[in-house]
Amino acid sequence: MLRVAIIGASGYTGVELARILCNHPEFTLTAATSRQYAGKALSEVFPNLLGKTDLICENLSINELCSRADLFFAAVPHKTAMDLVPQLLREGKKVVDLSADYRLRDVAIYEEWYQEHSSPEFIAEAAYGLPELYRDQIKQARLVANPGCYPTSIVLALAPLLRAQLIDPATIIVDSKSGTTGAGRSASVGTHFCEVHDGFKAYKVGGTHRHLPEIEQELSVLNGESLRISFTPHLLPISRGILSTSYANLTSTVSETDLQELYTDMYANEPFIRLVPSGSFPATQHVRGSNFCDIGFAIDSRTNRIIVVSAIDNIVKGAAGQAVHNMNLMCGIDETTGLQGAPFFP
């Protein structure tokens, strides 16, 4: 069994990692860190784990951590990760980092959107952890930068179109809607029940969301040259899920049958991409608790635009599930191990 640890187990991503790892046949969870809950049983902090793990949350030093596991999930905030990850790598450990600290390849862009980077020398070697696009690099990596939730839903939706040069990249507009877990577990007035219940609002309007440079980075790679998009996130009064709707002008006349073949050719062998039947569209309730990304599309012939709809669970495919998928690849085991469960419903 491979020994794994979660650094930062007290958030939604941390508990989702623990839930998946408790049932993983190849990994054994040997440490879970939390300053806030040090000394408490993980199952006391998260009663859904009762009977699944007897781990106690601990506040461990790097040296103590390194003796406890070989593989690490860093589920800590930006800036915190960049201080921890280099130490783990120098001790010969493998790391999947769930912060944004190693996602952006240009350190200047990272520092523009986040803060000063203290370990930029590790950025170049970090594999971007979207298996559908970077599987070979992930298999060889000791550090994987797990993608953001919005970028995952958007990049997978638009990748076939950009690779085939079927859309005008200057016309891409994306509206995304997320459940409140995307804001994290810390108390915030904006995500209190009374603030979100029976409501629906946009936020970070006007190209100000921190995931935007990550989205543009990956779409630019697919496009073959730099692009910019219009992106507006929204907050839904639900706990989990992201629904992204992407719009772009078509550059040639294609049928929905042609597009179905295009998406099938790219994703036919991808275990966690599901193309929904023609005439239907993804919904967040159909991917809850799963590592699936569901994709559907339609052509608006009146405007010569394609509309692509994608749905993921933001804390599984958008975070913890994708992190386990990446770790499976890094360890040379079947990439679907521990992730084969069907979505929750209803």
C-alpha positions, 0 to 999 in steps of 0.5 A: 500500500502507498502511504499518502497524507493530506496537508490541510484536511479541514476544508471541503477539499480535504474531507473529499480527499479523505472520503475518496482515499478511505475507499482507495485499494492502493493508497492508505491515508497515514496523516491528516494535518490541521492546525484548527482541529489538531488533536481531534479525530478526523471523523469528529470534525467530519462525521461522514467519515465515522467508521471509515478512518481513525486518524487524528488531525495533527499539526506536524512539522515537515520533518514529521510529515516526511516520515509518515508518507511518500505522497502528499496532497497539499490542500492548503491556500495559495502562498502556504503551498509554495512554502511547503511544496519545495521542502517535500520535493527536496525530501524525495516526495511526490506532491499534488498541489491543489492551490494555484501556486504552480498552475501558471507557467509565467511567474509574472502573471502569477504575481500579478493575480496572486502575490510574490512567488517564493519558489518559482524555480519549481513552476517549470517542472510542475505538470498541469494536472488535467489528465485528458490533456497532459496524461503523459507529463503527469505520469512522469511528474513528481509535482502536479499542479491540480487545476482550478474548478472553473478552468477544468469545466471550461477547458474540457468543454472548448478543447476539441473546438480550439484544436480543430480551429472551428471557432473564432477565439476572439469571440469566446464568452463563458458564464459559469455557475458554482455551488457555495463550496467553491468559496471554501469552508471558512465563515463568510457573510457572502456564503451564509445560508440566508445570503445565498438561499433563494438567490442567484448572483454574479461576482468578480464581474469584468475579468477579475476572477483569479481563475481567468489567467489559468483558463486563458493559459490553457485555452491559448495552448490549445489555440496555438496562440494567445487569446483572451475571453470574457468570463463571468462566474455566478454563485448558485444556492446549492452546495456542490456543482459547476455548470459552465456555458461557453459561446463562440462564433463558428469559423466554418459550416459544420453540423451537430453530427460533425461536432459529435464526431469531433468530441467523440474522437477526442474523448472516446477513451477518456474514463471521466468525460461523458458526452450527453445524448444529442438534444439533452444537456448536462446538469449539476445534479447528474455529476454530484459526488463523481469525477465526471465532466458531462458535456453537451452542445448545440449550434445556434444557426441564427447567429452561427455560434456554438454553445457548449455546456459542461457540468462537474462536481467542483470538489470532486472533478474540480478538486479532490477527485482530479487530484486522486486521478493525478496521483494514480497516474503518478504512481503507475496504477489504473487511473480510475482506481478509487473513482469509479462510483456513479454520481449521487442522485437525487 
